[in-house]
Amino acid sequence: MNLFRALTIEQALEILRAHIRWAPQSEKAGLVEALGRVLERDVTAPEDVPGFDRSTMDGFAVRAQDTFGATEGLPAYLDIIGEVLMGSAPGGSVSVGQAYRIATGGMLPAGTDAVVMVEYTEQLDEHTIGVTRPVAPGDNTVRRGDDITRGALLLTAGRRLRAQDVGLLAAAGVSRVSVVRPPRVGVITTGDEVVPVDAALAPGQVRDVNSYTNGALVEVNGGGARRYGVVGDDFELLSDTVRLALTENNAVVISGGSSVGKRDFTADVINSMGKPGVLFHGLAVRPGKPTIGAVVDGKPLIGLPGHPVSAMVVFELIVKPLINPTASKLSLRARITRSLSSPPGKEDYVRVALSYVDGVLTAEPILGKSSLIVTMVRADGLARIPLESQGVSAGEEVEVIPF
Amino acid sequence: MNLFRALTIEQALEILRAHIRWAPQSEKAGLVEALGRVLERDVTAPEDVPGFDRSTMDGFAVRAQDTFGATEGLPAYLDIIGEVLMGSAPGGSVSVGQAYRIATGGMLPAGTDAVVMVEYTEQLDEHTIGVTRPVAPGDNTVRRGDDITRGALLLTAGRRLRAQDVGLLAAAGVSRVSVVRPPRVGVITTGDEVVPVDAALAPGQVRDVNSYTNGALVEVNGGGARRYGVVGDDFELLSDTVRLALTENNAVVISGGSSVGKRDFTADVINSMGKPGVLFHGLAVRPGKPTIGAVVDGKPLIGLPGHPVSAMVVFELIVKPLINPTASKLSLRARITRSLSSPPGKEDYVRVALSYVDGVLTAEPILGKSSLIVTMVRADGLARIPLESQGVSAGEEVEVIPF
């Protein structure tokens, strides 16, 4: 238990993962539904692609050796003995001095090993061409299995399918795949001062932002968000809601309760749910200090800060890696336009706007108090100032997590 | 008409846009459904956010001037006359030498203008604190309207809503927005040699990849794809399908027909649909040369190459800007690992894998024939070699469009 030590992101994730027991369920998906889903298991190729030797050009299928030495001055003359029809195997086979007319994608007739582009031929009569440039065996062709060899590993488990991945599956004749069922994440907002977005606002009240931002981030990360709305600071009521959310979901995020008293309150509710309960209280991260990390019966419960901006930053750093472990890890490097100080012993995440200035990717810190959601709207990403650093100087290169 | 001149991407888009007449329809969406949708009109703030002066810390709401000069040795003593309850307006008001207990997010009582963090106070008795550090007016508070001022422009028309944008709307009490109805795009694959993904494959046949890749790219770009399957090279059949697709959609993509004869065939079908018909035949782009651009009755029809890879590249360059004009234009700059030659007068788009090598974003060209879909699966983006360039040298910086 590390209740009284502020953890780094890596330490926090390690402790959570040590207690999470989550065997994702799978389901079958056709290729249209599979876009954006995560493969549950490796997929191998059931057949060669292409399934036959193909032309990649419009022209004539030939025996390459018949064209050796051909020039414009002294073409190689070949008899046209047929035409390849698209989508069927050519009937005949080609012997010395013969050729088949062929279009892009056509199947090479038996005996041929190359294609002469139509641009390098001259039609002498209906049945004869002169080839004005030699071809080597294999020229302007794709061989059976060149793209995909039967039995080869096409895509590995855990991959999130993009358009081209779905295309690869289609090419190989894989029409259904086993995909991971999206994690269901319960989203709870707490706070006596928080009211629904369409309520009339009394003095002292604020609108529920976190249900929307946290729910949206669940969906952006491929999960299914179940929203439980706003729960007041009532132990029984919050306990009932958290218990229900734990039953109905693979993970739960609770936002609010970032002030000292409320944080303890949220932690008490979580601890009353089961074992091991709260694993840490506080992150060495700015913004995001008052984060609670817990696991109950193998399911993660994350207590996010109440400030929408801090909640979004912690979601990005803690919740996203848990619910979307295959998310791209590719961060950017950008030159920061202002010097920023950072207390050592804290990772700082600074909202930045990105642009190219004189060809250099540049990160402009967004000014404004961290509680202001408009700062997040203006931002393109988070610049990271590492734990050990005391700050960055204007013009220095920083790591930026885009969003 | 530019039928015989290969156009640049910019020229092609300009010609298409000059003929497209497309007034996107709008619909209302709640904040949950609004994620990822495009705003149809500007949204202004109906109220100030926050709606009252708030504390950003746990501590005591004070009159800042009462703390001036306070030190640990000589604290400023204040009477605690009440506690701010979350979600309601404090009843009393604060006079000289008085303070209210307040938590993060609480509403400042009348008369106060700053918050002293609890860490800089000492509790003397139940009703008295000593403040050991002065605060300035405004310290540890957010003022009414600091985040959003009533009437201010929140988000502009054309913006695709991210999690934080939805959060901003929620904060301002905007529970429904007017969003653009997603463009519907008809997806047609042609070719006698192309068979559905779950068909038995005869020699000379290949599977339909483009229906899946093009359909997926429509969806990735926020559109709705309507798939018409594979149509053989039959003028009447293809005409009927294109006509239906034009009726049912805002745009149509037809893939296949990249060989000379087939290209003319597809162009003839398109021209038979109406005016102005085919606007260009061929792009100065590699891969992607045999692209057809057309508009019929104000709707774009794009004839994509038959090769899945070429079709995807042209989709990215031509179709995406038409159906998803608000897509991020932020490209990356990366150091290319190999020298590549490029014919002048052609824009080259080279598939690359991206990674950081010694802190520098590096683009490794994916080798392999352009017809191989596996090359696209291995790639993270397209490196662009401009029209006028004859190539790039290893180590040079190139522009990369990520995908």
Contacts between the chains, C-beta under 8 A, distances in Angstrom:
chain1	res1	chain2	res2	distance
A	31	B	197	6.6
A	31	B	212	5.1
A	32	B	212	7.2
A	32	B	215	6.6
A	32	B	227	7.5
A	35	B	216	4.7
A	35	B	219	6.1
A	35	B	220	7.4
A	47	B	201	7.0
A	49	B	206	7.9
A	49	B	207	8.0
A	49	B	373	8.0
A	50	B	206	6.1
A	51	B	201	5.5
A	51	B	203	7.1
A	51	B	205	7.5
A	51	B	206	7.5
A	52	B	203	5.4
A	52	B	204	6.3
A	54	B	206	7.9
A	56	B	369	7.0
A	56	B	371	5.8
A	58	B	259	4.8
A	58	B	260	5.4
A	58	B	261	7.7
A	84	B	204	7.9
A	85	B	192	7.5
A	85	B	204	7.8
A	86	B	191	6.6
A	86	B	192	4.4
A	86	B	193	4.2
A	86	B	204	7.3
A	86	B	233	7.2
A	87	B	191	7.5
A	87	B	192	4.2
A	87	B	193	3.6
A	87	B	194	7.5
A	87	B	195	7.9
A	87	B	202	7.8
A	87	B	204	5.3
A	87	B	205	5.4
A	88	B	202	7.1
A	88	B	203	7.3
A	88	B	204	4.6
A	88	B	205	7.9
A	89	B	202	7.5
A	89	B	203	3.9
A	89	B	204	5.0
A	90	B	204	7.9
A	103	B	259	4.4
A	103	B	261	6.7
A	103	B	262	7.3
A	104	B	258	6.2
A	104	B	259	4.2
A	104	B	306	7.2
A	105	B	191	7.4
A	105	B	193	5.8
A	105	B	206	7.1
A	105	B	259	7.2
A	105	B	306	6.7
A	106	B	193	7.7
A	106	B	204	7.4
A	107	B	203	6.2
A	107	B	204	4.1
A	118	B	260	7.7
A	142	B	369	6.2
A	142	B	371	5.8
A	142	B	372	7.5
A	146	B	369	7.2
A	146	B	372	6.7
A	147	B	371	7.4
A	147	B	372	4.4
A	147	B	373	6.3
A	147	B	374	5.8
A	148	B	374	6.5
A	155	B	377	7.4
A	162	B	216	7.6
A	162	B	220	7.8
A	162	B	403	7.3
A	163	B	212	7.7
A	163	B	213	5.0
A	163	B	216	3.6
A	163	B	217	4.9
A	163	B	220	6.0
A	163	B	312	6.8
A	164	B	213	6.4
A	164	B	312	6.4
A	164	B	373	6.5
A	164	B	376	4.0
A	164	B	377	5.2
A	164	B	379	7.7
A	165	B	377	5.7
A	166	B	212	4.9
A	166	B	213	6.7
A	166	B	216	5.2
A	167	B	209	4.8
A	167	B	210	7.8
A	167	B	212	5.5
A	167	B	213	3.9
A	167	B	216	7.6
A	167	B	308	5.4
A	167	B	312	7.5
A	167	B	373	5.3
A	167	B	376	7.1
A	167	B	377	8.0
A	168	B	373	5.1
A	168	B	374	6.4
A	168	B	376	7.8
A	168	B	377	5.0
A	169	B	212	7.8
A	170	B	197	4.7
A	170	B	207	5.8
A	170	B	208	6.5
A	170	B	209	4.7
A	170	B	211	7.7
A	170	B	212	4.5
A	170	B	213	7.7
A	171	B	206	7.7
A	171	B	207	5.8
A	171	B	209	4.8
A	171	B	308	7.1
A	171	B	373	5.2
A	172	B	207	7.8
A	173	B	197	6.2
A	173	B	198	7.4
A	173	B	201	6.8
A	173	B	207	5.7
A	174	B	197	7.8
A	175	B	197	4.6
A	175	B	198	4.4
A	191	B	86	6.6
A	191	B	87	7.4
A	191	B	105	7.4
A	192	B	85	7.4
A	192	B	86	4.4
A	192	B	87	4.2
A	193	B	86	4.2
A	193	B	87	3.5
A	193	B	88	8.0
A	193	B	105	5.8
A	193	B	106	7.7
A	194	B	87	7.5
A	195	B	87	7.9
A	197	B	31	6.6
A	197	B	170	4.7
A	197	B	173	6.2
A	197	B	174	7.8
A	197	B	175	4.7
A	198	B	173	7.4
A	198	B	175	4.3
A	201	B	47	7.0
A	201	B	51	5.6
A	201	B	173	6.9
A	202	B	87	7.8
A	202	B	88	7.1
A	202	B	89	7.5
A	203	B	51	7.1
A	203	B	52	5.4
A	203	B	88	7.3
A	203	B	89	3.8
A	203	B	107	6.2
A	204	B	52	6.3
A	204	B	84	7.9
A	204	B	85	7.8
A	204	B	86	7.3
A	204	B	87	5.3
A	204	B	88	4.6
A	204	B	89	4.9
A	204	B	90	7.8
A	204	B	106	7.4
A	204	B	107	4.1
A	205	B	51	7.5
A	205	B	87	5.4
A	205	B	88	7.8
A	206	B	49	7.9
A	206	B	50	6.0
A	206	B	51	7.5
A	206	B	54	7.9
A	206	B	105	7.1
A	206	B	171	7.7
A	207	B	49	7.9
A	207	B	170	5.8
A	207	B	171	5.8
A	207	B	172	7.8
A	207	B	173	5.7
A	208	B	170	6.5
A	209	B	167	4.7
A	209	B	170	4.7
A	209	B	171	4.8
A	210	B	167	7.8
A	211	B	170	7.7
A	212	B	31	5.1
A	212	B	32	7.2
A	212	B	163	7.8
A	212	B	166	4.9
A	212	B	167	5.5
A	212	B	169	7.8
A	212	B	170	4.5
A	213	B	163	5.0
A	213	B	164	6.4
A	213	B	166	6.7
A	213	B	167	3.9
A	213	B	170	7.7
A	215	B	32	6.6
A	216	B	35	4.7
A	216	B	162	7.6
A	216	B	163	3.6
A	216	B	166	5.2
A	216	B	167	7.5
A	217	B	163	4.9
A	219	B	35	6.1
A	220	B	35	7.4
A	220	B	162	7.8
A	220	B	163	6.0
A	227	B	32	7.5
A	233	B	86	7.1
A	258	B	104	6.1
A	259	B	58	4.8
A	259	B	103	4.4
A	259	B	104	4.2
A	259	B	105	7.2
A	260	B	58	5.4
A	260	B	118	7.7
A	261	B	58	7.7
A	261	B	103	6.7
A	262	B	103	7.3
A	306	B	104	7.2
A	306	B	105	6.7
A	308	B	167	5.4
A	308	B	171	7.1
A	312	B	163	6.8
A	312	B	164	6.4
A	312	B	167	7.5
A	330	B	354	6.5
A	330	B	355	8.0
A	330	B	380	7.6
A	332	B	332	7.5
A	332	B	361	7.6
A	333	B	356	7.6
A	333	B	359	6.7
A	333	B	361	6.8
A	354	B	330	6.6
A	356	B	333	7.5
A	359	B	333	6.8
A	359	B	397	7.7
A	361	B	332	7.7
A	361	B	333	6.8
A	369	B	56	6.9
A	369	B	142	6.2
A	369	B	146	7.2
A	371	B	56	5.8
A	371	B	142	5.8
A	371	B	147	7.4
A	372	B	142	7.5
A	372	B	146	6.7
A	372	B	147	4.4
A	373	B	49	8.0
A	373	B	147	6.2
A	373	B	164	6.5
A	373	B	167	5.3
A	373	B	168	5.1
A	373	B	171	5.2
A	374	B	147	5.8
A	374	B	148	6.4
A	374	B	168	6.4
A	376	B	164	4.0
A	376	B	167	7.1
A	376	B	168	7.8
A	377	B	155	7.4
A	377	B	164	5.1
A	377	B	165	5.7
A	377	B	167	7.9
A	377	B	168	5.0
A	379	B	164	7.7
A	380	B	330	7.6
A	397	B	359	7.6
A	403	B	162	7.3
